Amino acid sequence: MARRAGELRTSTLGTKAGDNRTVLVRDLAALAEQALLLSIAVSIPVIALAALASLVVSVVQAVTQVTDSTIAHLPRLLVVGLTLAVAGPWMGAQIVAFAVRAFSGGS
């Protein structure tokens, strides 16, 4: 049987006898791409708000001429914690939806 480009097969999946599902390399590549994009999408809110908090603290330090480097850590920690508390359920739902799609064989 001739294979087309992108139809390289990986080893069979499944541990049960008779469960001989094979995964195509292009499907694995698509899942890897989706996983990377998902990791970026769920991390953007936390990173963006932490950067914004750092910017605000830096501006306040510049205006008040306070040069203590430890002052920036507490506001950033609070912002990251609050962001994770608010966006955490959405992040978890996105990751679970991807895992269900990946392990059910859909793309």
N, C-alpha and C positions, 0 to 999 in steps of 0.2 A: 504494500500500500504506500503510495507516494505521499509525502508530507509537504505542506505548503510552508512558506517562510513564516516564522513566528509560531509554528506548531511543534516546536521541540517539546518533548514531554519530560516531566520530572518523574520521580519515583511515585508509585501508587500510594494513595492515602488510605487510611482506614486500618483497623486492626481485626475486624471481623472477617471470617472466611467468606469469600464471594463479594467483598466490598472492594472492588477494583477501580475506584474512581481515579482518574489521572488529572493532573493539573497542567495546563499549558503554560509555557514560559511567559507568553504575552499576558495571560491572566494574572500571574504572579507579579509581573511588572506593573500592571494596572493597579493591583492592590497595594503594592509598595508606594506608588505615586500617590494614591488616595490617602494612605497612612501618613506620608510626609506632609501633604497639604492639610490634613486634619490636625496634625501636631502643631503646625504653624497657626491654624485658625483658632485653636483653643488656647494657645499661649499668647496671642496678640493682646487680648484685653488686659491681662496681668502685666505684661511687659510695657504696654503703652501707658497705663496708669502709674506704674512705678517710675517710668521716665518723666512723666508729667509732675509727679510729686518731687522728684529730684530737681527738676527745673525750678519749681516754685521755691523749694528750700534754698537753692543756689541764689535765686534772685533776692530772697529775704536776707541771706547771709551777705550778699554784695551790698545791699542797701544799708544794713546795720553794721557792716564791716566786721562781722564776727567770722573768724577763720577756723573755728573748731570743726574738725572733720567728723566727729562723732554725732553731731547734731542731726545730720541728714538720715541717719539710720532708723530712728524711731518713726518718723512720719512715713518713710517708705515701707517699713514693716507693717504699720497699721493699714496703709493703703493696699498692700498686697493681701493681707489677711481679710480685709473687707471685700476686696474684689473676688477673692476665692470663695468667700461665704455667699456672695450674691450670684456670681457666675458659675459656681461649682456645679449646681444641678444641671445647668445647660451643658457644661463641659462633659459631665458624666454621661448625659443622654446622648451626646454626639458620639462619644467613644463607644458606648454600648451599641448604638445603632450600627456603627461601622463593624464592630466585632460580630454582630449577628449577621450582617451582610457577608462578611468575609468567611465565616465558618459555615454558612448555609450554602455557599457556592455561588451566590449571586454577586453581581458587581455593580 
